[in-house]
Amino acid sequence: MVVQPTQEALAAIDPLAERFHVSEIFYSIQGEGSRAGMPCVFVRLQGCKLRCSWCDTPYALDRRRGGQWLCGAEIVQRVRSYGCSFVEFTGGEPLEQWGSFGLMRLLCNEGYTVAVETGGHVSIELLDERVVCIVDVKCPSSRMTPLMYWRNLELVRQHDEVKFVIADRRDYEFACRVVEQYRLAERVAVVLFSPAFGLLAPQQLAEWILHDRLPVRLQLQLHKYIWDPDRRGV
């Protein structure tokens, strides 16, 4: 079970002095979501309690190996150095490091467009209202569905995004039920259906979506088509 952050706990953290376990910070093209194709600075934090079967960043999961420790001030300095106004926190799982809440708020205050991609098992309730939250709902093939914090789908806001990584027909039908149950197409900026890379053909997913006339967006991981799918730092 994941312990959820409280207002008091977050208020006690100085995000600039806080030490973060960082996997990598890099400048690339956003490959997913409604901002796909835009230049973006990625802050990938190290460590995640989930172990999704199709995870494409296994090097960022283990807190005991990999990454480096940086204080928040060093991260902000690195972000500024790229001269890009769009920043995304990813992982691993960025929200497991509670200092990230304050760090994202600080960057919003500086005028950055800030997004965070979360696996959905940590509450998003205390995220700064300006942060674009991309909630990755765990379908059955991920084997992580039981760890979802389902209240997050009640907390999403109009500018947020909800993503489903779909590996087979069972995942697709599960995603359809969740979209309907939480009325996601009416409540968030975009609902993303993404074929698990190498497991489900994009054409197959496209045909299912068209057949059922779903109000969702088919998403391909653009960076995996621009560069080698296994390349890091892109």
DRENPA-3360 file (N, C-alpha, C; in nm, 2 decimals, always signed):
BEGIN
1 = MVVQPTQE = +0.08/-0.12/+0.00/+0.00/+0.00/+0.00/+0.09/+0.12/+0.00 ~ +0.05/+0.22/-0.08/+0.12/+0.35/-0.09/+0.07/+0.45/+0.01 ~ +0.15/+0.51/+0.09/+0.11/+0.61/+0.18/+0.08/+0.74/+0.10 ~ -0.03/+0.80/+0.12/-0.07/+0.92/+0.04/-0.02/+1.05/+0.11 ~ +0.02/+1.14/+0.03/+0.08/+1.27/+0.09/-0.03/+1.35/+0.16 ~ +0.00/+1.42/+0.26/-0.09/+1.51/+0.33/-0.04/+1.66/+0.31 ~ -0.13/+1.75/+0.33/-0.10/+1.89/+0.32/+0.01/+1.93/+0.41 ~ +0.01/+1.88/+0.54/+0.11/+1.91/+0.64/+0.24/+1.86/+0.60;
9 = ALAAIDPL = +0.25/+1.73/+0.55/+0.38/+1.67/+0.51/+0.44/+1.75/+0.39 ~ +0.36/+1.79/+0.30/+0.41/+1.87/+0.18/+0.46/+2.01/+0.23 ~ +0.39/+2.07/+0.32/+0.42/+2.20/+0.36/+0.55/+2.21/+0.43 ~ +0.60/+2.09/+0.49/+0.72/+2.09/+0.57/+0.84/+2.07/+0.48 ~ +0.82/+2.05/+0.35/+0.93/+2.03/+0.26/+0.97/+2.15/+0.18 ~ +1.10/+2.19/+0.19/+1.16/+2.30/+0.11/+1.20/+2.24/-0.02 ~ +1.13/+2.26/-0.13/+1.16/+2.19/-0.26/+1.30/+2.22/-0.32 ~ +1.35/+2.34/-0.29/+1.48/+2.38/-0.34/+1.60/+2.31/-0.26;
17 = AERFHVSE = +1.57/+2.28/-0.13/+1.67/+2.22/-0.05/+1.66/+2.06/-0.05 ~ +1.54/+2.02/-0.08/+1.51/+1.87/-0.08/+1.60/+1.80/-0.18 ~ +1.64/+1.68/-0.14/+1.72/+1.60/-0.23/+1.63/+1.50/-0.30 ~ +1.65/+1.49/-0.43/+1.57/+1.41/-0.52/+1.66/+1.30/-0.58 ~ +1.60/+1.18/-0.59/+1.67/+1.07/-0.66/+1.63/+1.08/-0.81 ~ +1.72/+1.12/-0.89/+1.70/+1.16/-1.03/+1.76/+1.05/-1.13 ~ +1.68/+1.00/-1.22/+1.73/+0.91/-1.32/+1.80/+0.98/-1.43 ~ +1.73/+1.09/-1.48/+1.79/+1.16/-1.59/+1.71/+1.29/-1.61;
25 = IFYSIQGE = +1.78/+1.39/-1.66/+1.71/+1.52/-1.71/+1.76/+1.54/-1.85 ~ +1.67/+1.56/-1.94/+1.71/+1.57/-2.08/+1.60/+1.66/-2.16 ~ +1.65/+1.70/-2.27/+1.57/+1.79/-2.36/+1.54/+1.71/-2.48 ~ +1.41/+1.70/-2.52/+1.37/+1.62/-2.63/+1.24/+1.66/-2.69 ~ +1.18/+1.58/-2.78/+1.05/+1.61/-2.83/+0.95/+1.53/-2.75 ~ +0.84/+1.59/-2.70/+0.74/+1.52/-2.63/+0.68/+1.42/-2.73 ~ +0.68/+1.29/-2.68/+0.63/+1.18/-2.77/+0.49/+1.14/-2.74 ~ +0.42/+1.19/-2.64/+0.29/+1.15/-2.60/+0.20/+1.26/-2.56;
33 = GSRAGMPC = +0.07/+1.23/-2.56/-0.03/+1.32/-2.50/-0.07/+1.43/-2.60 ~ -0.14/+1.53/-2.55/-0.20/+1.63/-2.64/-0.09/+1.73/-2.69 ~ +0.03/+1.72/-2.62/+0.14/+1.81/-2.66/+0.25/+1.74/-2.74 ~ +0.22/+1.62/-2.79/+0.31/+1.54/-2.87/+0.37/+1.63/-2.98 ~ +0.50/+1.62/-3.00/+0.57/+1.69/-3.10/+0.63/+1.82/-3.05 ~ +0.60/+1.86/-2.93/+0.66/+1.99/-2.88/+0.79/+1.96/-2.81 ~ +0.89/+2.05/-2.82/+1.01/+2.04/-2.74/+0.97/+2.05/-2.59 ~ +1.05/+1.97/-2.51/+1.01/+1.95/-2.37/+1.14/+1.92/-2.29;
41 = VFVRLQGC = +1.15/+1.97/-2.17/+1.25/+1.92/-2.08/+1.19/+1.82/-1.99 ~ +1.25/+1.70/-1.98/+1.20/+1.59/-1.90/+1.28/+1.58/-1.78 ~ +1.22/+1.57/-1.66/+1.28/+1.54/-1.54/+1.23/+1.40/-1.49 ~ +1.32/+1.30/-1.51/+1.28/+1.16/-1.48/+1.33/+1.13/-1.34 ~ +1.24/+1.11/-1.25/+1.28/+1.07/-1.11/+1.30/+0.92/-1.10 ~ +1.39/+0.88/-1.02/+1.42/+0.74/-1.00/+1.34/+0.68/-0.89 ~ +1.28/+0.56/-0.92/+1.21/+0.48/-0.82/+1.06/+0.47/-0.85 ~ +1.01/+0.35/-0.84/+0.86/+0.33/-0.86/+0.83/+0.20/-0.79;
49 = KLRCSWCD = +0.71/+0.20/-0.72/+0.67/+0.08/-0.65/+0.60/-0.01/-0.74 ~ +0.55/+0.04/-0.86/+0.49/-0.05/-0.96/+0.59/-0.13/-1.04 ~ +0.54/-0.24/-1.09/+0.63/-0.32/-1.18/+0.54/-0.36/-1.30 ~ +0.51/-0.27/-1.39/+0.42/-0.30/-1.50/+0.49/-0.39/-1.60 ~ +0.41/-0.49/-1.65/+0.47/-0.59/-1.73/+0.54/-0.54/-1.86 ~ +0.48/-0.43/-1.91/+0.53/-0.37/-2.03/+0.62/-0.24/-2.01 ~ +0.66/-0.22/-1.89/+0.74/-0.09/-1.86/+0.85/-0.07/-1.95 ~ +0.87/+0.05/-2.01/+0.98/+0.07/-2.10/+1.09/+0.16/-2.04;
57 = TPYALDRR = +1.08/+0.18/-1.91/+1.19/+0.25/-1.84/+1.23/+0.17/-1.72 ~ +1.27/+0.04/-1.73/+1.30/-0.04/-1.61/+1.42/+0.01/-1.54 ~ +1.51/+0.09/-1.61/+1.63/+0.14/-1.54/+1.59/+0.25/-1.44 ~ +1.47/+0.30/-1.44/+1.42/+0.40/-1.35/+1.34/+0.35/-1.23 ~ +1.33/+0.22/-1.22/+1.24/+0.16/-1.12/+1.30/+0.15/-0.98 ~ +1.43/+0.10/-0.98/+1.49/+0.06/-0.85/+1.56/+0.17/-0.79 ~ +1.52/+0.20/-0.66/+1.59/+0.31/-0.59/+1.73/+0.27/-0.54 ~ +1.76/+0.14/-0.54/+1.89/+0.10/-0.49/+2.00/+0.11/-0.59;
65 = RGGQWLCG = +1.96/+0.12/-0.72/+2.05/+0.12/-0.83/+2.02/+0.23/-0.93 ~ +2.12/+0.29/-0.98/+2.10/+0.39/-1.09/+2.06/+0.53/-1.04 ~ +2.07/+0.62/-1.12/+2.03/+0.76/-1.09/+2.14/+0.83/-1.01 ~ +2.11/+0.96/-0.97/+2.19/+1.04/-0.89/+2.11/+1.13/-0.80 ~ +2.17/+1.18/-0.69/+2.10/+1.26/-0.60/+2.12/+1.41/-0.63 ~ +2.02/+1.48/-0.65/+2.03/+1.63/-0.68/+1.93/+1.70/-0.59 ~ +1.97/+1.82/-0.55/+1.87/+1.90/-0.47/+1.78/+1.97/-0.57 ~ +1.67/+2.02/-0.52/+1.58/+2.09/-0.61/+1.64/+2.21/-0.68;
73 = AEIVQRVR = +1.72/+2.28/-0.61/+1.78/+2.40/-0.68/+1.87/+2.36/-0.80 ~ +1.93/+2.24/-0.79/+2.01/+2.19/-0.90/+1.92/+2.15/-1.02 ~ +1.81/+2.09/-0.99/+1.72/+2.05/-1.09/+1.66/+2.17/-1.16 ~ +1.62/+2.28/-1.09/+1.57/+2.40/-1.15/+1.67/+2.46/-1.23 ~ +1.80/+2.47/-1.19/+1.90/+2.52/-1.27/+1.92/+2.45/-1.40 ~ +1.91/+2.32/-1.40/+1.92/+2.23/-1.52/+1.81/+2.26/-1.61 ~ +1.69/+2.27/-1.56/+1.57/+2.30/-1.64/+1.59/+2.44/-1.71 ~ +1.63/+2.54/-1.63/+1.64/+2.67/-1.69/+1.75/+2.67/-1.80;
81 = SYGCSFVE = +1.85/+2.59/-1.79/+1.96/+2.59/-1.89/+1.92/+2.56/-2.03 ~ +1.80/+2.49/-2.05/+1.76/+2.45/-2.18/+1.68/+2.56/-2.25 ~ +1.63/+2.66/-2.18/+1.56/+2.76/-2.24/+1.43/+2.72/-2.30 ~ +1.36/+2.62/-2.24/+1.24/+2.57/-2.29/+1.13/+2.59/-2.19 ~ +1.01/+2.63/-2.23/+0.91/+2.67/-2.13/+0.82/+2.55/-2.09 ~ +0.84/+2.43/-2.15/+0.75/+2.32/-2.12/+0.84/+2.21/-2.05 ~ +0.79/+2.17/-1.93/+0.86/+2.07/-1.84/+0.77/+1.96/-1.81 ~ +0.82/+1.84/-1.82/+0.74/+1.72/-1.77/+0.82/+1.64/-1.67;
89 = FTGGEPLE = +0.75/+1.61/-1.56/+0.81/+1.52/-1.46/+0.75/+1.38/-1.48 ~ +0.85/+1.29/-1.49/+0.81/+1.15/-1.52/+0.89/+1.06/-1.44 ~ +0.89/+0.93/-1.47/+0.97/+0.84/-1.38/+1.00/+0.71/-1.45 ~ +1.01/+0.60/-1.37/+0.98/+0.60/-1.23/+0.84/+0.65/-1.20 ~ +0.82/+0.69/-1.08/+0.70/+0.76/-1.03/+0.73/+0.89/-0.96 ~ +0.71/+1.00/-1.03/+0.76/+1.13/-0.97/+0.68/+1.16/-0.84 ~ +0.56/+1.12/-0.82/+0.48/+1.16/-0.71/+0.51/+1.08/-0.58 ~ +0.59/+0.97/-0.60/+0.64/+0.90/-0.48/+0.75/+0.99/-0.40;
97 = QWGSFGLM = +0.81/+1.08/-0.47/+0.90/+1.17/-0.40/+0.82/+1.30/-0.38 ~ +0.78/+1.32/-0.26/+0.68/+1.42/-0.23/+0.73/+1.56/-0.25 ~ +0.86/+1.58/-0.25/+0.91/+1.72/-0.28/+0.88/+1.76/-0.42 ~ +0.84/+1.67/-0.51/+0.81/+1.71/-0.65/+0.69/+1.80/-0.65 ~ +0.59/+1.78/-0.56/+0.48/+1.87/-0.56/+0.52/+2.02/-0.55 ~ +0.61/+2.04/-0.45/+0.65/+2.18/-0.43/+0.74/+2.23/-0.55 ~ +0.82/+2.14/-0.60/+0.91/+2.18/-0.71/+0.83/+2.21/-0.84 ~ +0.72/+2.14/-0.86/+0.64/+2.17/-0.98/+0.56/+2.30/-0.95;
105 = RLLCNEGY = +0.52/+2.33/-0.83/+0.46/+2.46/-0.80/+0.55/+2.57/-0.82 ~ +0.68/+2.56/-0.78/+0.78/+2.66/-0.80/+0.80/+2.69/-0.95 ~ +0.81/+2.58/-1.03/+0.83/+2.60/-1.17/+0.70/+2.67/-1.24 ~ +0.58/+2.64/-1.19/+0.46/+2.71/-1.24/+0.47/+2.85/-1.21 ~ +0.52/+2.89/-1.09/+0.53/+3.03/-1.05/+0.63/+3.10/-1.14 ~ +0.73/+3.03/-1.19/+0.83/+3.09/-1.28/+0.77/+3.10/-1.43 ~ +0.65/+3.05/-1.45/+0.59/+3.07/-1.58/+0.60/+2.95/-1.67 ~ +0.66/+2.84/-1.62/+0.67/+2.72/-1.71/+0.53/+2.65/-1.72;
113 = TVAVETGG = +0.51/+2.59/-1.83/+0.40/+2.49/-1.84/+0.45/+2.36/-1.79 ~ +0.39/+2.31/-1.68/+0.44/+2.19/-1.61/+0.34/+2.08/-1.62 ~ +0.39/+1.96/-1.66/+0.31/+1.84/-1.67/+0.37/+1.73/-1.58 ~ +0.29/+1.64/-1.53/+0.35/+1.52/-1.46/+0.27/+1.40/-1.51 ~ +0.35/+1.30/-1.54/+0.29/+1.17/-1.57/+0.30/+1.07/-1.45 ~ +0.19/+1.03/-1.41/+0.18/+0.94/-1.29/+0.12/+0.81/-1.32 ~ +0.17/+0.71/-1.25/+0.11/+0.57/-1.26/-0.02/+0.55/-1.20 ~ -0.07/+0.66/-1.12/-0.21/+0.65/-1.07/-0.22/+0.59/-0.93;
121 = HVSIELLD = -0.11/+0.55/-0.87/-0.12/+0.49/-0.74/-0.09/+0.59/-0.62 ~ -0.06/+0.71/-0.66/-0.04/+0.82/-0.56/-0.14/+0.92/-0.58 ~ -0.20/+0.97/-0.47/-0.31/+1.07/-0.49/-0.26/+1.20/-0.55 ~ -0.34/+1.25/-0.65/-0.31/+1.38/-0.72/-0.38/+1.50/-0.65 ~ -0.45/+1.47/-0.54/-0.53/+1.58/-0.48/-0.46/+1.71/-0.45 ~ -0.33/+1.70/-0.41/-0.26/+1.82/-0.36/-0.17/+1.87/-0.47 ~ -0.18/+1.83/-0.59/-0.11/+1.89/-0.70/-0.15/+2.03/-0.72 ~ -0.06/+2.12/-0.75/-0.09/+2.26/-0.79/-0.19/+2.25/-0.90;
129 = ERVVCIVD = -0.29/+2.34/-0.89/-0.40/+2.34/-0.99/-0.35/+2.37/-1.13 ~ -0.23/+2.43/-1.15/-0.18/+2.47/-1.28/-0.11/+2.35/-1.35 ~ -0.07/+2.25/-1.27/+0.00/+2.14/-1.33/-0.09/+2.05/-1.41 ~ -0.05/+2.01/-1.53/-0.12/+1.92/-1.62/-0.09/+1.78/-1.57 ~ -0.19/+1.71/-1.52/-0.17/+1.57/-1.47/-0.21/+1.47/-1.58 ~ -0.12/+1.38/-1.61/-0.15/+1.27/-1.70/-0.15/+1.14/-1.62 ~ -0.27/+1.09/-1.60/-0.29/+0.97/-1.52/-0.29/+0.85/-1.61 ~ -0.19/+0.76/-1.58/-0.18/+0.63/-1.65/-0.26/+0.52/-1.58;
137 = VKCPSSRM = -0.38/+0.49/-1.63/-0.46/+0.39/-1.57/-0.41/+0.25/-1.60 ~ -0.39/+0.17/-1.50/-0.33/+0.04/-1.52/-0.43/-0.06/-1.57 ~ -0.42/-0.11/-1.69/-0.51/-0.21/-1.74/-0.46/-0.35/-1.70 ~ -0.54/-0.45/-1.71/-0.51/-0.58/-1.65/-0.38/-0.64/-1.70 ~ -0.34/-0.62/-1.82/-0.21/-0.68/-1.87/-0.09/-0.62/-1.80 ~ -0.10/-0.51/-1.74/+0.01/-0.45/-1.66/+0.04/-0.52/-1.54 ~ -0.06/-0.59/-1.49/-0.06/-0.67/-1.36/-0.06/-0.57/-1.24 ~ -0.08/-0.45/-1.26/-0.08/-0.35/-1.15/-0.21/-0.29/-1.12;
145 = TPLMYWRN = -0.32/-0.33/-1.18/-0.45/-0.28/-1.16/-0.49/-0.27/-1.01 ~ -0.46/-0.37/-0.93/-0.50/-0.37/-0.79/-0.44/-0.25/-0.71 ~ -0.33/-0.19/-0.76/-0.26/-0.09/-0.69/-0.31/+0.05/-0.73 ~ -0.40/+0.06/-0.82/-0.46/+0.19/-0.86/-0.53/+0.26/-0.75 ~ -0.51/+0.39/-0.74/-0.58/+0.47/-0.64/-0.69/+0.53/-0.72 ~ -0.81/+0.47/-0.72/-0.92/+0.50/-0.81/-0.98/+0.64/-0.79 ~ -0.96/+0.69/-0.67/-1.02/+0.83/-0.64/-0.95/+0.93/-0.74 ~ -0.83/+0.90/-0.79/-0.77/+0.99/-0.88/-0.86/+1.03/-1.00;
153 = LELVRQHD = -0.94/+0.93/-1.04/-1.02/+0.95/-1.16/-1.14/+1.04/-1.12 ~ -1.17/+1.06/-0.99/-1.26/+1.16/-0.95/-1.20/+1.30/-0.93 ~ -1.07/+1.30/-0.91/-1.00/+1.42/-0.89/-0.94/+1.49/-1.01 ~ -0.94/+1.42/-1.12/-0.89/+1.48/-1.25/-0.96/+1.61/-1.28 ~ -0.89/+1.71/-1.34/-0.95/+1.83/-1.38/-0.96/+1.85/-1.53 ~ -1.03/+1.96/-1.57/-1.06/+1.97/-1.71/-0.94/+1.97/-1.80 ~ -0.82/+2.02/-1.75/-0.71/+2.03/-1.84/-0.62/+1.91/-1.83 ~ -0.66/+1.81/-1.75/-0.58/+1.69/-1.73/-0.60/+1.59/-1.84;
161 = EVKFVIAD = -0.52/+1.48/-1.84/-0.53/+1.38/-1.94/-0.53/+1.24/-1.88 ~ -0.60/+1.15/-1.93/-0.60/+1.01/-1.88/-0.55/+0.92/-1.99 ~ -0.46/+0.83/-1.96/-0.40/+0.74/-2.06/-0.42/+0.60/-2.02 ~ -0.45/+0.51/-2.12/-0.45/+0.37/-2.10/-0.36/+0.31/-2.20 ~ -0.26/+0.23/-2.14/-0.17/+0.15/-2.23/-0.24/+0.01/-2.25 ~ -0.27/-0.02/-2.38/-0.35/-0.14/-2.41/-0.27/-0.24/-2.48 ~ -0.27/-0.36/-2.43/-0.19/-0.47/-2.49/-0.27/-0.58/-2.56 ~ -0.40/-0.58/-2.53/-0.49/-0.68/-2.59/-0.63/-0.64/-2.58;
169 = RRDYEFAC = -0.72/-0.73/-2.63/-0.86/-0.70/-2.63/-0.92/-0.68/-2.49 ~ -0.87/-0.76/-2.39/-0.92/-0.75/-2.26/-0.89/-0.61/-2.20 ~ -0.77/-0.56/-2.22/-0.73/-0.43/-2.18/-0.82/-0.32/-2.24 ~ -0.85/-0.34/-2.37/-0.94/-0.25/-2.44/-1.07/-0.24/-2.38 ~ -1.13/-0.35/-2.35/-1.27/-0.36/-2.30/-1.27/-0.30/-2.16 ~ -1.16/-0.33/-2.08/-1.15/-0.27/-1.95/-1.14/-0.12/-1.96 ~ -1.06/-0.07/-2.05/-1.05/+0.08/-2.06/-1.18/+0.14/-2.10 ~ -1.25/+0.08/-2.19/-1.38/+0.13/-2.23/-1.48/+0.14/-2.11;
177 = RVVEQYRL = -1.48/+0.04/-2.02/-1.56/+0.05/-1.91/-1.52/+0.16/-1.81 ~ -1.39/+0.18/-1.79/-1.35/+0.29/-1.70/-1.38/+0.42/-1.76 ~ -1.36/+0.44/-1.89/-1.39/+0.57/-1.95/-1.54/+0.60/-1.93 ~ -1.63/+0.50/-1.95/-1.77/+0.52/-1.93/-1.81/+0.54/-1.78 ~ -1.75/+0.46/-1.70/-1.79/+0.47/-1.55/-1.76/+0.61/-1.49 ~ -1.64/+0.66/-1.53/-1.60/+0.79/-1.47/-1.63/+0.91/-1.57 ~ -1.70/+0.89/-1.68/-1.73/+0.99/-1.77/-1.61/+1.07/-1.81 ~ -1.50/+1.00/-1.84/-1.37/+1.07/-1.86/-1.37/+1.16/-1.98;
185 = AERVAVVL = -1.44/+1.12/-2.09/-1.44/+1.20/-2.21/-1.50/+1.33/-2.20 ~ -1.59/+1.34/-2.10/-1.66/+1.47/-2.07/-1.58/+1.56/-1.97 ~ -1.49/+1.50/-1.90/-1.43/+1.56/-1.78/-1.29/+1.60/-1.79 ~ -1.21/+1.55/-1.89/-1.07/+1.58/-1.90/-1.05/+1.63/-2.05 ~ -0.93/+1.68/-2.06/-0.89/+1.74/-2.19/-0.89/+1.63/-2.30 ~ -0.83/+1.52/-2.27/-0.82/+1.41/-2.37/-0.81/+1.28/-2.30 ~ -0.87/+1.18/-2.36/-0.85/+1.04/-2.31/-0.76/+0.97/-2.42 ~ -0.65/+0.91/-2.38/-0.55/+0.85/-2.47/-0.55/+0.70/-2.46;
193 = FSPAFGLL = -0.57/+0.64/-2.58/-0.55/+0.49/-2.59/-0.42/+0.47/-2.66 ~ -0.33/+0.40/-2.59/-0.20/+0.38/-2.65/-0.17/+0.23/-2.66 ~ -0.14/+0.18/-2.78/-0.10/+0.04/-2.79/+0.03/+0.01/-2.73 ~ +0.04/-0.09/-2.65/+0.16/-0.13/-2.58/+0.26/-0.16/-2.69 ~ +0.37/-0.09/-2.69/+0.47/-0.10/-2.80/+0.52/-0.24/-2.82 ~ +0.50/-0.30/-2.94/+0.55/-0.43/-2.97/+0.45/-0.54/-2.93 ~ +0.34/-0.50/-2.87/+0.25/-0.60/-2.82/+0.11/-0.60/-2.89 ~ +0.07/-0.48/-2.93/-0.06/-0.46/-3.00/-0.03/-0.37/-3.12;
201 = APQQLAEW = -0.07/-0.42/-3.23/-0.06/-0.34/-3.36/-0.14/-0.21/-3.35 ~ -0.09/-0.10/-3.38/-0.17/+0.03/-3.38/-0.29/+0.02/-3.47 ~ -0.28/-0.05/-3.58/-0.40/-0.07/-3.67/-0.51/-0.14/-3.60 ~ -0.48/-0.24/-3.53/-0.59/-0.31/-3.46/-0.66/-0.23/-3.36 ~ -0.58/-0.15/-3.28/-0.65/-0.06/-3.18/-0.73/+0.05/-3.25 ~ -0.67/+0.10/-3.36/-0.75/+0.20/-3.44/-0.88/+0.15/-3.49 ~ -0.88/+0.02/-3.53/-1.01/-0.04/-3.58/-1.11/-0.06/-3.47 ~ -1.06/-0.10/-3.36/-1.15/-0.11/-3.24/-1.22/+0.02/-3.21;
209 = ILHDRLPV = -1.13/+0.13/-3.20/-1.18/+0.26/-3.16/-1.29/+0.31/-3.26 ~ -1.26/+0.29/-3.39/-1.35/+0.34/-3.50/-1.48/+0.26/-3.50 ~ -1.47/+0.13/-3.48/-1.59/+0.04/-3.47/-1.68/+0.08/-3.36 ~ -1.62/+0.12/-3.25/-1.71/+0.15/-3.13/-1.73/+0.30/-3.12 ~ -1.68/+0.38/-3.21/-1.70/+0.52/-3.22/-1.67/+0.59/-3.08 ~ -1.55/+0.56/-3.03/-1.51/+0.60/-2.90/-1.46/+0.75/-2.91 ~ -1.49/+0.83/-2.81/-1.45/+0.97/-2.80/-1.31/+0.98/-2.74 ~ -1.21/+0.90/-2.79/-1.08/+0.90/-2.74/-0.98/+0.92/-2.85;
217 = RLQLQLHK = -0.85/+0.94/-2.81/-0.75/+0.97/-2.91/-0.65/+0.85/-2.91 ~ -0.62/+0.80/-3.03/-0.52/+0.70/-3.05/-0.39/+0.76/-3.03 ~ -0.30/+0.71/-2.95/-0.17/+0.77/-2.92/-0.06/+0.67/-2.96 ~ +0.03/+0.72/-3.04/+0.16/+0.64/-3.06/+0.27/+0.71/-2.99 ~ +0.37/+0.64/-2.94/+0.48/+0.70/-2.87/+0.58/+0.75/-2.98 ~ +0.56/+0.88/-3.01/+0.63/+0.94/-3.12/+0.78/+0.93/-3.12 ~ +0.84/+0.94/-3.00/+0.98/+0.93/-2.98/+1.04/+0.79/-3.02 ~ +0.95/+0.69/-3.01/+1.00/+0.56/-3.05/+1.00/+0.53/-3.20;
225 = YIWDPDRR = +0.94/+0.62/-3.27/+0.94/+0.62/-3.42/+1.05/+0.71/-3.47 ~ +1.09/+0.82/-3.40/+1.19/+0.91/-3.44/+1.33/+0.85/-3.41 ~ +1.34/+0.79/-3.29/+1.47/+0.73/-3.25/+1.45/+0.58/-3.23 ~ +1.56/+0.51/-3.20/+1.56/+0.37/-3.16/+1.47/+0.36/-3.04 ~ +1.38/+0.26/-3.04/+1.28/+0.25/-2.93/+1.35/+0.23/-2.79 ~ +1.47/+0.17/-2.79/+1.54/+0.15/-2.66/+1.64/+0.26/-2.62 ~ +1.65/+0.36/-2.70/+1.74/+0.47/-2.67/+1.69/+0.55/-2.55 ~ +1.78/+0.58/-2.46/+1.75/+0.67/-2.35/+1.78/+0.81/-2.38;
233 = GV = +1.72/+0.90/-2.30/+1.74/+1.04/-2.31/+1.67/+1.11/-2.43 ~ +1.57/+1.04/-2.47/+1.49/+1.10/-2.58/+1.34/+1.09/-2.55;
% end
